[in-house]
């Protein structure tokens, strides 16, 4: 795709310049593409450790269940790797792994790479009422990944048993460390099959060779200016790319300290996250937008926290709401949190993880745009009045080794600055394709560029994301983004934050309108519906055709907690939503 005018040429130059990782003060990282194993071995020479954190609900202030050096975890992983090799694990062997966050699970993650195998992490059930669906999806992913072995936490063994590959419990793998064979490094060996979240389609297995993972982690270290003085804290699930690669593998491969906890503990008590950060004197953590919204509520009820060491609050994995970020920062200020710690980023599994970062220590910046120009003309024109403004966070510049451009999703013509189109990506950490799905790979790539499915634009090289192409609601010639509707509805008292879905449905005479589905525990449902209609109308200028109120915990979500709009729309069409 050639440049269409002078602006396009300038835009492409900006994108390529940003791809070199221009981050003042960032750590210098020498790009030596090796294996994950070689990087782990180098990291064990440093003094870092991993701590397994307990919930505050188990007795007062949180404390590490155990704190062990990365070098000791590596020694344990060598024994497990020897046991895996004795069971035939090596290059070309895909190993599925399932279990709650624990020392045996993380040891097994590292051991699979030490043995030469490919890691396939499997999701845990999000809700107790979905066990049957969880079992079916787990077995389907094991089959789709061609797993030759399944490693399982003993508590979950009954859920994966059945016809399929051999199953081995995590407490029964280890062998004599002396029998481990250190294989030659191979940057092109497949390291991870990372299933996508499935928010807009069935989960697909993203193939990540060792070289992609190492390149992206190097770019993360440089872009975030990470060093041995940093301390990470994470509760993110290890079957999701942000949890596995961003907040487990980055410290594992670079050697800085990490405190890790289970997602269930955070979901049960979001305040625990803030307590862990205070107790560990953490400098870096991350999470999706909804997690910061929950943490903001918890902060108002907590005392004696010290968040002054926290310098980087990564926010990604789902569209970022500037108001939620600002509310969180206001709540954290009383505990010493610097507002410049906000770190709004862009990434996706197909890029290994990270695509763009802002400069560390600059905080969140937003682009106030005219929503009418955005919806009608696909142009992010700066807002000139206060009547209606859509605020979109800047997500920084593309990391080194990556190039990003904006193209018209229909014609493929490259767009200029502030012209909205599909974000396309290429570079050293971009996946070679989807496992066992050459058809999907061919449809996703063209001329070496990955079509992300995201709508966005560039401003002097900085990335702004508007939403997913598949989720856009077209009403009266307008391209309405569901996130704006969902945030307006979620602001209504009685609606559960982060639990609203909006999608387009056919109204009278076949014209598309808006349907809002919201979880609630409120009593006066009629008044709640009326207020949601008013708020949505104020926000986007269009009243919903229908407001559906459902029981708490019933909206469909992915294994990583993302809303599944297409599935919710299908459930609405088949009248299977559990209405209150």
Number of C-alpha atoms within 10 A of each C-alpha: 10 9 15 12 11 9 14 19 15 15 24 23 16 22 23 20 18 24 22 16 22 17 20 11 12 18 17 13 13 8 11 10 19 17 23 24 22 14 16 22 17 14 20 22 12 15 13 22 21 27 21 19 25 21 24 17 12 9 9 8 13 20 20 18 11 12 15 15 17 28 22 13 21 20 15 20 25 28 23 30 34 26 22 27 21 17 13 14 23 21 16 13 19 25 27 27 26 24 23 21 20 15 17 18 20 18 20 28 25 23 28 29 26 30 27 27 24 29 25 26 26 23 23 19 17 17 12 8 11 10 14 12 10 20 16 12 16 20 18 12 20 23 14 14 22 18 20 18 21 24 25 26 18 14 10 14 17 10 15 19 15 10 7 15 16 13 17 18 17 21 14 12 18 19 18 13 16 9 14 19 15 13 13 10 15 17 17 14 18 23 26 24 23 26 25 23 26 17 21 19 13 11 16 21 23 24 24 29 24 24 23 28 29 27 21 27 23 26 29 25 19 23 29 23 18 22 16 13 11 20 24 24 28 27 25 26 24 29 25 22 27 27 22 20 23 24 25 24 23 24 27 27 22 24 28 24 26 28 27 24 26 19 20 16 18 20 14 11 15 21 22 26 26 22 23 27 25 21 16 22 18 25 21 23 24 25 19 20 21 21 18 22 20 19 21 23 15 18 23 15 9 13 10 9 18 20 24 18 19 23 22 23 21 22 24 20 23 18 21 23 18 17 12 18 23 17 15 24 21 17 19 22 14 16 20 15 21 20 21 17 22 26 29 27 27 25 19 18 24 26 24 28 25 26 31 28 26 26 20 21 15 12 17 20 18 13 17 18 21 21 24 20 16 22 20 14 15 20 21 27 17 17 18 11 9 8 7 17 18 20 20 19 21 24 27 27 34 32 29 26 21 26 24 27 27 30 23 16 18 8 8 13 16 25 25 25 20 22 20 25 28 26 26 24 21 19 21 18 26 28 20 18 21 22 19 15 13 11 10 13 17 12 10 17 17 12 7 12 17 24 20 17 18 19 23 25 27 29 19 16 23 19 27 26 21 23 20 19 18 13 22 20 21 19 17 12 10 17 20 25 22 23 21 17 27 23 22 19 33 22 16 16 13 17 21 18 19 21 24 26 26 27 25 23 20 13 13 8 6 8 12 17 20 23 23 24 24 28 25 23 14 15 10 9 15 9 11 20 18 11 16 25 22 18 20 23 16 14 19 20 11 18 18 21 16 15 19 18 23 20 15 16 14 16 21 19 20 18 22 24 17 20 22 19 24 19 17 21 20 12 15 16 11 9 10 10 20 15 15 14
